[in-house]
Amino acid sequence: MKKAGPKTTRLQSMVWAEQAAKGETHEERMQWIEESVPENFRALVRDHMVGCLAARIFQIPTKELRRAAIDDIPLDADPSWSRSLVECLVLSLWKEQRKMVR
């Protein structure tokens, strides 16, 4: 993954969130944020990353692999609602896709 550049705007936090969501594991994502994002933007990036991560997990080809990716997010992750929101967003995307197929 690329290191974050010198920009520190609120819009930049979305770019960082998208980059962080590319990590394979929760630990890798958190490590990238700690190493690459200025401290005063880390919480915002973690918040934004939830949506980016849900979109990435939705693209995983099988239910089992999607479940494993969701289960990799600790129940006590920061923010505390990360795992449940990712799960809800992935399910919502899946339901919308099914409606479109019918």
OpenMM code with the backbone's topology and positions (N, CA, C; nanometers):
from openmm import Vec3, app, unit

residues = "MET LYS LYS ALA GLY PRO LYS THR THR ARG LEU GLN SER MET VAL TRP ALA GLU GLN ALA ALA LYS GLY GLU THR HIS GLU GLU ARG MET GLN TRP ILE GLU GLU SER VAL PRO GLU ASN PHE ARG ALA LEU VAL ARG ASP HIS MET VAL GLY CYS LEU ALA ALA ARG ILE PHE GLN ILE PRO THR LYS GLU LEU ARG ARG ALA ALA ILE ASP ASP ILE PRO LEU ASP ALA ASP PRO SER TRP SER ARG SER LEU VAL GLU CYS LEU VAL LEU SER LEU TRP LYS GLU GLN ARG LYS MET VAL ARG".split()
positions = [
    Vec3(0.0833, -0.1181, 0.0000),
    Vec3(0.0000, 0.0000, 0.0000),
    Vec3(0.0877, 0.1244, 0.0000),
    Vec3(0.0360, 0.2293, -0.0620),
    Vec3(0.1107, 0.3549, -0.0682),
    Vec3(0.1022, 0.4285, 0.0648),
    Vec3(0.2060, 0.5029, 0.0939),
    Vec3(0.2065, 0.5922, 0.2101),
    Vec3(0.1237, 0.7153, 0.1776),
    Vec3(0.0609, 0.7705, 0.2791),
    Vec3(-0.0180, 0.8916, 0.2599),
    Vec3(0.0735, 1.0105, 0.2331),
    Vec3(0.0250, 1.1034, 0.1523),
    Vec3(0.1005, 1.2231, 0.1194),
    Vec3(0.0845, 1.3291, 0.2272),
    Vec3(0.1357, 1.4494, 0.2020),
    Vec3(0.1350, 1.5543, 0.3035),
    Vec3(0.0000, 1.6234, 0.3228),
    Vec3(-0.0995, 1.6003, 0.2353),
    Vec3(-0.2279, 1.6670, 0.2496),
    Vec3(-0.2969, 1.6232, 0.3780),
    Vec3(-0.3632, 1.7155, 0.4423),
    Vec3(-0.4371, 1.6827, 0.5640),
    Vec3(-0.5715, 1.7552, 0.5639),
    Vec3(-0.6519, 1.7306, 0.4639),
    Vec3(-0.7848, 1.7884, 0.4563),
    Vec3(-0.8873, 1.6816, 0.4911),
    Vec3(-1.0095, 1.7247, 0.5188),
    Vec3(-1.1159, 1.6283, 0.5484),
    Vec3(-1.1437, 1.5400, 0.4272),
    Vec3(-1.1360, 1.5958, 0.3068),
    Vec3(-1.1555, 1.5144, 0.1872),
    Vec3(-1.0455, 1.4109, 0.1725),
    Vec3(-0.9259, 1.4467, 0.2152),
    Vec3(-0.8147, 1.3527, 0.2093),
    Vec3(-0.8430, 1.2305, 0.2954),
    Vec3(-0.9220, 1.2478, 0.4006),
    Vec3(-0.9521, 1.1345, 0.4880),
    Vec3(-1.0244, 1.0232, 0.4119),
    Vec3(-1.1041, 1.0579, 0.3119),
    Vec3(-1.1708, 0.9547, 0.2308),
    Vec3(-1.0692, 0.8789, 0.1466),
    Vec3(-0.9724, 0.9501, 0.0932),
    Vec3(-0.8675, 0.8845, 0.0146),
    Vec3(-0.7898, 0.7890, 0.1047),
    Vec3(-0.7550, 0.8354, 0.2239),
    Vec3(-0.6842, 0.7487, 0.3180),
    Vec3(-0.7705, 0.6289, 0.3569),
    Vec3(-0.8996, 0.6508, 0.3774),
    Vec3(-0.9900, 0.5411, 0.4153),
    Vec3(-0.9958, 0.4353, 0.3055),
    Vec3(-1.0043, 0.4795, 0.1801),
    Vec3(-1.0058, 0.3853, 0.0686),
    Vec3(-0.8758, 0.3069, 0.0622),
    Vec3(-0.7650, 0.3746, 0.0856),
    Vec3(-0.6352, 0.3075, 0.0835),
    Vec3(-0.6237, 0.2078, 0.1991),
    Vec3(-0.6657, 0.2489, 0.3173),
    Vec3(-0.6589, 0.1602, 0.4339),
    Vec3(-0.7465, 0.0369, 0.4153),
    Vec3(-0.8625, 0.0533, 0.3520),
    Vec3(-0.9546, -0.0591, 0.3313),
    Vec3(-0.8960, -0.1672, 0.2415),
    Vec3(-0.7893, -0.1354, 0.1705),
    Vec3(-0.7245, -0.2335, 0.0831),
    Vec3(-0.6438, -0.3368, 0.1616),
    Vec3(-0.6216, -0.3134, 0.2893),
    Vec3(-0.5485, -0.4105, 0.3708),
    Vec3(-0.6227, -0.5427, 0.3774),
    Vec3(-0.5498, -0.6509, 0.3790),
    Vec3(-0.6115, -0.7836, 0.3803),
    Vec3(-0.6751, -0.8182, 0.5145),
    Vec3(-0.6160, -0.7683, 0.6219),
    Vec3(-0.6680, -0.8006, 0.7554),
    Vec3(-0.6933, -0.6721, 0.8332),
    Vec3(-0.7715, -0.6846, 0.9389),
    Vec3(-0.7986, -0.5695, 1.0239),
    Vec3(-0.6674, -0.5133, 1.0798),
    Vec3(-0.5805, -0.6021, 1.1215),
    Vec3(-0.4516, -0.5596, 1.1774),
    Vec3(-0.3705, -0.4795, 1.0759),
    Vec3(-0.3667, -0.5243, 0.9505),
    Vec3(-0.2942, -0.4517, 0.8462),
    Vec3(-0.3567, -0.3145, 0.8221),
    Vec3(-0.4893, -0.3080, 0.8223),
    Vec3(-0.5573, -0.1801, 0.8002),
    Vec3(-0.5249, -0.0819, 0.9113),
    Vec3(-0.5305, -0.1285, 1.0372),
    Vec3(-0.5017, -0.0405, 1.1507),
    Vec3(-0.3556, 0.0025, 1.1518),
    Vec3(-0.2668, -0.0887, 1.1161),
    Vec3(-0.1243, -0.0555, 1.1105),
    Vec3(-0.0991, 0.0506, 1.0044),
    Vec3(-0.1626, 0.0371, 0.8877),
    Vec3(-0.1432, 0.1357, 0.7816),
    Vec3(-0.1901, 0.2737, 0.8286),
    Vec3(-0.3051, 0.2787, 0.8954),
    Vec3(-0.3557, 0.4065, 0.9455),
    Vec3(-0.2579, 0.4667, 1.0458),
    Vec3(-0.2081, 0.3860, 1.1386),
    Vec3(-0.1148, 0.4363, 1.2398),
    Vec3(0.0137, 0.4894, 1.1770),
    Vec3(0.0614, 0.4238, 1.0732),
    Vec3(0.1885, 0.4621, 1.0120),
    Vec3(0.1743, 0.5728, 0.9080),
    Vec3(0.0571, 0.5885, 0.8480),
    Vec3(0.0438, 0.6736, 0.7308),
    Vec3(-0.0441, 0.7971, 0.7469),
    Vec3(-0.1258, 0.8002, 0.8497),
    Vec3(-0.2228, 0.9089, 0.8642),
    Vec3(-0.1856, 0.9954, 0.9843),
    Vec3(-0.1882, 1.1262, 0.9684),
    Vec3(-0.1617, 1.2131, 1.0837),
    Vec3(-0.2576, 1.1819, 1.1989),
    Vec3(-0.2063, 1.1901, 1.3182),
    Vec3(-0.2825, 1.1491, 1.4365),
    Vec3(-0.4194, 1.2157, 1.4465),
    Vec3(-0.4283, 1.3438, 1.4140),
    Vec3(-0.5558, 1.4141, 1.4291),
    Vec3(-0.6597, 1.3742, 1.3243),
    Vec3(-0.6242, 1.2891, 1.2274),
    Vec3(-0.7189, 1.2416, 1.1264),
    Vec3(-0.7494, 1.0921, 1.1387),
    Vec3(-0.6834, 1.0222, 1.2270),
    Vec3(-0.6988, 0.8762, 1.2342),
    Vec3(-0.8405, 0.8311, 1.2673),
    Vec3(-0.9051, 0.8947, 1.3632),
    Vec3(-1.0423, 0.8550, 1.3995),
    Vec3(-1.1370, 0.8770, 1.2820),
    Vec3(-1.1214, 0.9875, 1.2131),
    Vec3(-1.2054, 1.0177, 1.0975),
    Vec3(-1.1835, 0.9146, 0.9870),
    Vec3(-1.0591, 0.8767, 0.9635),
    Vec3(-1.0271, 0.7769, 0.8613),
    Vec3(-1.0880, 0.6419, 0.8995),
    Vec3(-1.0788, 0.6036, 1.0267),
    Vec3(-1.1401, 0.4771, 1.0699),
    Vec3(-1.2910, 0.4801, 1.0482),
    Vec3(-1.3545, 0.5935, 1.0747),
    Vec3(-1.4986, 0.6068, 1.0527),
    Vec3(-1.5325, 0.5910, 0.9042),
    Vec3(-1.4595, 0.6608, 0.8190),
    Vec3(-1.4847, 0.6547, 0.6746),
    Vec3(-1.4536, 0.5170, 0.6174),
    Vec3(-1.3562, 0.4496, 0.6760),
    Vec3(-1.3132, 0.3209, 0.6225),
    Vec3(-1.4240, 0.2163, 0.6283),
    Vec3(-1.5179, 0.2299, 0.7195),
    Vec3(-1.6253, 0.1308, 0.7343),
    Vec3(-1.7024, 0.1154, 0.6025),
    Vec3(-1.7396, 0.2257, 0.5413),
    Vec3(-1.8121, 0.2183, 0.4143),
    Vec3(-1.7266, 0.1626, 0.3020),
    Vec3(-1.6022, 0.2052, 0.2967),
    Vec3(-1.5100, 0.1553, 0.1939),
    Vec3(-1.4891, 0.0050, 0.2098),
    Vec3(-1.4741, -0.0376, 0.3320),
    Vec3(-1.4507, -0.1788, 0.3601),
    Vec3(-1.5722, -0.2631, 0.3229),
    Vec3(-1.6913, -0.2136, 0.3525),
    Vec3(-1.8137, -0.2871, 0.3167),
    Vec3(-1.8213, -0.3068, 0.1657),
    Vec3(-1.7890, -0.2032, 0.0896),
    Vec3(-1.7920, -0.2139, -0.0561),
    Vec3(-1.6905, -0.3162, -0.1057),
    Vec3(-1.5724, -0.3167, -0.0455),
    Vec3(-1.4694, -0.4141, -0.0856),
    Vec3(-1.5112, -0.5568, -0.0498),
    Vec3(-1.5667, -0.5749, 0.0694),
    Vec3(-1.6089, -0.7091, 0.1116),
    Vec3(-1.7228, -0.7583, 0.0230),
    Vec3(-1.8132, -0.6700, -0.0151),
    Vec3(-1.9236, -0.7084, -0.1027),
    Vec3(-1.8728, -0.7665, -0.2344),
    Vec3(-1.7589, -0.7201, -0.2811),
    Vec3(-1.7026, -0.7675, -0.4078),
    Vec3(-1.6383, -0.9066, -0.3980),
    Vec3(-1.6206, -0.9574, -0.2771),
    Vec3(-1.5611, -1.0902, -0.2591),
    Vec3(-1.6578, -1.1937, -0.3162),
    Vec3(-1.6066, -1.2920, -0.3927),
    Vec3(-1.6940, -1.3794, -0.4705),
    Vec3(-1.7827, -1.4786, -0.3938),
    Vec3(-1.7422, -1.5236, -0.2765),
    Vec3(-1.8249, -1.6251, -0.2095),
    Vec3(-1.8714, -1.5778, -0.0722),
    Vec3(-1.9830, -1.6335, -0.0307),
    Vec3(-2.0400, -1.6006, 0.1002),
    Vec3(-1.9418, -1.6354, 0.2117),
    Vec3(-1.8745, -1.7483, 0.1994),
    Vec3(-1.7814, -1.7929, 0.3022),
    Vec3(-1.6646, -1.6958, 0.3184),
    Vec3(-1.6109, -1.6488, 0.2058),
    Vec3(-1.4990, -1.5542, 0.2118),
    Vec3(-1.5449, -1.4178, 0.2638),
    Vec3(-1.6663, -1.3784, 0.2259),
    Vec3(-1.7208, -1.2523, 0.2797),
    Vec3(-1.7387, -1.2631, 0.4305),
    Vec3(-1.7915, -1.3757, 0.4781),
    Vec3(-1.8108, -1.3968, 0.6216),
    Vec3(-1.6763, -1.3933, 0.6932),
    Vec3(-1.5748, -1.4560, 0.6367),
    Vec3(-1.4415, -1.4565, 0.6984),
    Vec3(-1.3859, -1.3141, 0.7071),
    Vec3(-1.4084, -1.2345, 0.6031),
    Vec3(-1.3594, -1.0964, 0.6039),
    Vec3(-1.4310, -1.0147, 0.7113),
    Vec3(-1.5606, -1.0350, 0.7270),
    Vec3(-1.6356, -0.9641, 0.8312),
    Vec3(-1.5917, -1.0117, 0.9690),
    Vec3(-1.5746, -1.1424, 0.9843),
    Vec3(-1.5330, -1.1978, 1.1136),
    Vec3(-1.3941, -1.1527, 1.1548),
    Vec3(-1.3125, -1.1083, 1.0582),
    Vec3(-1.1786, -1.0587, 1.0890),
    Vec3(-1.1845, -0.9253, 1.1646),
    Vec3(-1.2948, -0.8540, 1.1543),
    Vec3(-1.3097, -0.7261, 1.2246),
    Vec3(-1.3444, -0.7578, 1.3702),
    Vec3(-1.2621, -0.7180, 1.4648),
    Vec3(-1.2899, -0.7511, 1.6051),
    Vec3(-1.4202, -0.6855, 1.6540),
    Vec3(-1.4853, -0.7513, 1.7464),
    Vec3(-1.6074, -0.6959, 1.8049),
    Vec3(-1.5791, -0.5670, 1.8806),
    Vec3(-1.4558, -0.5528, 1.9291),
    Vec3(-1.4190, -0.4326, 2.0047),
    Vec3(-1.3359, -0.3352, 1.9198),
    Vec3(-1.3564, -0.3396, 1.7874),
    Vec3(-1.2822, -0.2512, 1.6968),
    Vec3(-1.3173, -0.1055, 1.7245),
    Vec3(-1.2297, -0.0170, 1.6778),
    Vec3(-1.2552, 0.1264, 1.6895),
    Vec3(-1.2860, 0.1785, 1.5495),
    Vec3(-1.4032, 0.2333, 1.5272),
    Vec3(-1.5141, 0.2579, 1.6187),
    Vec3(-1.5884, 0.1290, 1.6550),
    Vec3(-1.6566, 0.1309, 1.7676),
    Vec3(-1.7186, 0.0104, 1.8233),
    Vec3(-1.8259, -0.0494, 1.7333),
    Vec3(-1.8849, 0.0294, 1.6469),
    Vec3(-1.9920, -0.0177, 1.5591),
    Vec3(-1.9392, -0.0648, 1.4237),
    Vec3(-1.8093, -0.0710, 1.4058),
    Vec3(-1.7502, -0.1051, 1.2761),
    Vec3(-1.8015, -0.2367, 1.2197),
    Vec3(-1.7877, -0.3409, 1.2968),
    Vec3(-1.8220, -0.4739, 1.2458),
    Vec3(-1.9703, -0.4849, 1.2125),
    Vec3(-2.0556, -0.4391, 1.3032),
    Vec3(-2.1994, -0.4523, 1.2779),
    Vec3(-2.2418, -0.3677, 1.1579),
    Vec3(-2.1846, -0.2493, 1.1417),
    Vec3(-2.2216, -0.1662, 1.0283),
    Vec3(-2.1709, -0.2259, 0.8975),
    Vec3(-2.0491, -0.2779, 0.8955),
    Vec3(-1.9977, -0.3431, 0.7746),
    Vec3(-2.0897, -0.4585, 0.7367),
    Vec3(-2.1280, -0.5386, 0.8346),
    Vec3(-2.2162, -0.6527, 0.8088),
    Vec3(-2.3501, -0.6061, 0.7510),
    Vec3(-2.4088, -0.5027, 0.8095),
    Vec3(-2.5370, -0.4499, 0.7616),
    Vec3(-2.5246, -0.3926, 0.6201),
    Vec3(-2.4165, -0.3198, 0.5942),
    Vec3(-2.3969, -0.2614, 0.4613),
    Vec3(-2.3763, -0.3690, 0.3548),
    Vec3(-2.3002, -0.4716, 0.3859),
    Vec3(-2.2780, -0.5809, 0.2902),
    Vec3(-2.4103, -0.6509, 0.2616),
    Vec3(-2.4878, -0.6778, 0.3633),
    Vec3(-2.6174, -0.7427, 0.3455),
    Vec3(-2.7106, -0.6553, 0.2618),
    Vec3(-2.7111, -0.5260, 0.2893),
    Vec3(-2.7945, -0.4335, 0.2132),
    Vec3(-2.7544, -0.4305, 0.0654),
    Vec3(-2.6247, -0.4251, 0.0388),
    Vec3(-2.5774, -0.4282, -0.0998),
    Vec3(-2.6172, -0.5579, -0.1686),
    Vec3(-2.6080, -0.6676, -0.0980),
    Vec3(-2.6437, -0.7981, -0.1536),
    Vec3(-2.7925, -0.8026, -0.1870),
    Vec3(-2.8764, -0.7522, -0.0961),
    Vec3(-3.0214, -0.7506, -0.1205),
    Vec3(-3.0561, -0.6630, -0.2401),
    Vec3(-2.9911, -0.5480, -0.2517),
    Vec3(-3.0151, -0.4595, -0.3656),
    Vec3(-2.9755, -0.5265, -0.4967),
    Vec3(-2.8642, -0.5970, -0.4949),
    Vec3(-2.8201, -0.6673, -0.6148),
    Vec3(-2.9211, -0.7750, -0.6547),
    Vec3(-2.9728, -0.8467, -0.5574),
    Vec3(-3.0717, -0.9515, -0.5851),
    Vec3(-3.1984, -0.8937, -0.6462),
    Vec3(-3.2414, -0.7761, -0.5971),
    Vec3(-3.3597, -0.7104, -0.6535),
    Vec3(-3.3385, -0.6752, -0.7995),
    Vec3(-3.2186, -0.6304, -0.8319),
    Vec3(-3.1883, -0.5889, -0.9689),
    Vec3(-3.1833, -0.7084, -1.0633),
    Vec3(-3.1429, -0.8256, -1.0127),
    Vec3(-3.1308, -0.9452, -1.0942),
    Vec3(-3.2680, -1.0014, -1.1288),
    Vec3(-3.3617, -0.9857, -1.0398),
    Vec3(-3.4958, -1.0428, -1.0614),
    Vec3(-3.5715, -0.9735, -1.1675),
] * unit.nanometer
topology = app.Topology()
chain = topology.addChain("A")
for resn in residues:
    res = topology.addResidue(resn, chain)
    for name in ("N", "CA", "C"):
        topology.addAtom(name, app.Element.getBySymbol(name[0]), res)
